[in-house]
Amino acid sequence: MTRFDRRALFATGAAAALLAATGVSATPQRGGRLRAALSPELFERAVAATVYDNLTEIAADGTLRGELATDWHANADATRWTFKLREGVTFNDGTEFDATSLGDLPLDIRISDTHQIDVILDAPDANLPFRLAQPGFEVRGAAGTGLYRVHKLDEGRHFIGERVAHHWKTSAGWFDLVDFVQFGADTVRGQALTERLVDVADVIALDDMADPQDYQLLPTLGAPTHIANRAVTVPLTVGKAWPLDNFRMAERWWMG
């Protein structure tokens, strides 16, 4: 039997019709719960990417775009960067986001306006906007500005996030809940996936008893960093800078 490859199918002109015929949605569907079994390192980073935003974001196709920053430019030698901040954003406890919210970032920040900052560097860095999209540069003040607020957090063990009802990102975050559990052993994460206790796990292989038609090796078949079952719909383009769709699986995936 030919393996049904959803990612390849999206690349064809008949994708929508074929997906509809097989009962799989070609457009994002709201609802459901994403469950993930993660290693200690990925657990912490996935929680951070789910609860917090960065100033910039690397999209799934590798391009840079604004997140909490909407525009930026540098001086001639790239030692001073000016960032315009997004207006109308609130933290998930109701606190307003503005230039004073960035105090925890490891940067020399000068506030020039309520929604504008200058970042002063000791040496030129033409890649600063890309660097600010990386894990470790999340804006963590108050309760986070991410698409999911903390419903439960057992540090280093278990996280449940619930979708923020009214968020400035209107075309992302399809799950009602996300549920991350940390397991240190690859075998335990793999077993949780094959026994359908979770929908995705950061493992690169499953045991010989697992039917490969039931799973998606991501981000690519040749070099996977995690595996998801086919109940999860993954867009055609998956971010490859870091695992788990650049740690943004909660924003970008949905239940098919």
Residue, then its C-alpha position, 0 to 999 in steps of 0.5 A: m500500500t502506498r504511504f499517504d504523505r500529507r506533506a507531499l499531498f499539500a504540494t499538489g493542485a488536487a490537495a484540497a479535494l483529496l484531503a476532503a475525500t479522506g476526511v482530512s481538513a485542508t484548512p486549519q480547524r479550531g479545537g482539540r488538545l495537542r499532547a506532547a512528550l518532550s525531553p527536558e531541554l525541549f520541554e522548557r523551550a516549548v513552554a517558553a515559545t507557547v507562553y511568551d513572544n519574541l520581538t521577531e519571529i522566524a517563519a516556517d519558511g525561514t523568513l524573518r518577520g515581526e512579532l512584538a516588534t513591527d519594524w526595525h532599522a540600524n545605524a550605519d555600522a549596525t551598533r544601534w538598532t531602533f525597534k518599533l513595538r506593536e501597540g494594543v498588546t496585553f500580557n495574559d494578566g491584563t497588563e499592557f505591553d510597552a517599552t518598559s516590558l523589556g527589562d528582562l532581555p539581555l540587551d542594553i535597551r534605551i527607551s525612546d518612546t512608549h512603543q519604541i526602543d533603541v538597542i545599543l551594542d558593543a560591536p556591530d551585529a547585522n543579524l540582531p533581528f534574527r538573533l532576537a527570534q531565537p530561544g532565550f530572547e522571549v519577552r517574559g514580563a508579567a504572564g506572557t503575551g503568547l497565544y496560550r496562558v498557563h493553566k497548569l505548570d509543574e516546573g520541569r514536568h507538566f504544562i497545560g496551556e489554554r488558548v487566549a480567547h482574544h489575541w492579536k494573532t487571529s490566524a494562529g493557535w488552533f488548539d483549545l489546549v496544549d499539554f506537554v509532559q517531560f520524560g527523560a528517556d527516549t524509549v518512554r517518549g516513544q512508547a507514549l506516542t505509539e500507545r497514543l497517550v500523546d500526539v507528538a514526541d521528540v524522538i527520531a525513531l519508533d520501535d519495529m512494531a509501529d506502523p510507519q503509515d500512522y506517523q509523520l517524521l518531522p521536519t524531514l523524513g531524512a533528518p527527523t527531530h520529532i515524530a507526530n501521529r497523523a491525527v495532527t495536521v502539519p502545514l506544508t512548510v515546517g520550521k527547521a531552525w529548531p525542533l517542533d516547528n521552531f518550537r511553535m507547533a502550538e501556534r501552527w498545527w491543528m487536529g485534522 
